[in-house]
Amino acid sequence: MRLLKGTKFLFLVLFFCVFCGSFFMEAQNNARHTKDFSDNTPQATAKKDSIKEGSAWTLTFPLGDHIESKIDTATYNYQRKSIPSQQSDAYVTTGNLGSEGINMIFFERQPRYTFFFRDALDVWLPSFSKQKFYNVYVPSTILQYDFAGSKETHQDLLNVDLMGNVNRRIGVAGKVQYLHSRGVYENQAVKNFSWGLSFYYLGDRYEAQAFYNNYFSVLKENGGITNDLYITDPAQVQAGVTSINSKSIPTRLNMAQSRMTGDEFYMDHAYKMGYWKTVAVNDTLTREEYVPLAKIIYSFDLQHNRHGFNNYNLTEGEEFWAHRFLNPTGTNDNTYMNMMTNSIGIELIEGFRKWVKFGLSAYVSYQVQKYHQTTFYNPIDPETADQLDPLPEGVYVPESATKNFLWVGGRLQKDKGNILRYSADVKFGLIGDGAADLELNGQVSTMIPVRKDSIKISAEGHFWNLSQPYLLQQYISNHFVWNNDFGKTRSYKVAGNLFIPWTKTTLSVGVENLQNYVYFNYASLPQQYGGNVQVFSASLNQELKVGILHWNNTIYYQKTSNSDILPLPELTIYSNLFLKFIAFKVLKVQFGVDCDYYTAYKSLNYQPATMSFHVQGNRPQYVGNYPFISVYANVRLYKTRFFLQYSHLNQGWFSNNSFLMPHYPMNSRRLELGLSIDFTN
């Protein structure tokens, strides 16, 4: 563990040395191969006079290919980011902004993290898949600040993105996010802080991309309210008084909190092999252009993750948890995971000759994972030691463990052309703890000309046969211990999409089959279901417009073959009715009302000690069949945008059964505001 921590600084220094050295060599090389083309030419002058809109991209792992992305400057639905339950159209959360949650649209869920505690905070934490790189031409800073609530319930979200280019080849960026929310209910305060740096160099022969992200999150865990009647029928528990202050509702836990900390450093280097060719700029000028044939890629990824859980109220602990394995008087669990991955690959670049219609790559990756868990508390009072529960028979979880993985993989892709684009990826475990693991992923899309436009049709599918993460196999804490021997989980998925641009219609249909699916059972323990679970999903996204009146609707239908193992709401609807217009010739306005709704289903429940969502027991509580309605206004004036929103407008109108999960009610109605300024130099 110390070795992995110490290597972070060493690799940072090593990377900067390699990067700087390669940059100067590339700069000299470019100077040698440029003819009669300087900033005084008409072409260069035109580029200065017409500043282009910036671009953004994310990366694929481990080869570092670019995936087109966007800079966050959109006005449409800017207000939805401030509501916990609107992180997706069906999002289950413990209630507070920044708190734990899970997406109930199954096909939108991300694969389970190796460090499974991260799953519950995936929306709020930085990750490789969300890391963006920017090419903005003009240095920019985007400052966002959202706030809501009173002194007792306030929430503040500050987000700062800085981006700029040294020149057309080098870009740097930074990001800071701070979220502090006291919560509408007692003992659910959240503090999240994350920051990151990134940069890239895209030369003719050499490319480098790197980022470093760090995060820190502290979450109070209240275990839910003690009695749901405080929400559904407050008069019954308050001697006839119908109104209630949400902060006065008692909660099941008062001295418990979770803590998540971690960081990630990633870098990749690519050396391109090719040749120079002369290209005509105009009738009198030429320049040399480098045509890459293939490239060699090296990537490195280093992650540190820590989860901690504390509870020092003995009475509440005895009522909330059935077992105490390590300490009878309190809980102070800590789990660590450090992960280092090295990959090297080679890629044949698409299109370097007219007859080369696709790109082809291959790579090998080696990964080491190191774990450390709390296996005992020392010292323990001898007078209370007899209150400890014995470990289950045959269960032994080591304090430290090391896991090794070796994979080979490849990719066939065609990213150019409108008639047909496709990609196929394969990854196979050779030796180590992931031996015989297999991942196959494929995508294909085409454009069919119709009238004066084109219909886009795409399809995707995968076959996965994967081992379970170590912490689902062996884990120990004060309240939970398990020692499992789970087999590989197999997943088959096929899905298709149809987009009709002139009607603004998107239709998606898919089915996935899961075998040996691992879930958390009613006792909050991981369990493997040996049979098959199928999920069918169909969705329709329809945008309608009459003048300045817009009505956008998204409808999801999903059916699970086993709702006891994998519960999902069958029908989910998001409807957004709004006016969109320009006032006073400069003020862009979106004013409307939106609604989230999903049908009742056997909801998941939440376990604070492991930050996991688990199924209910024999008497499940149904959640859903409740609309969440908000009225809002989004306004943009040049590079400034702001929103004003009154969320949960319908509280108490149709029903008081406003729960996200059993014992976790939705936030009450309140006013929310946000401001975003794009400081472009």
Disulfide bonds with the S-S distance in Angstrom:
none
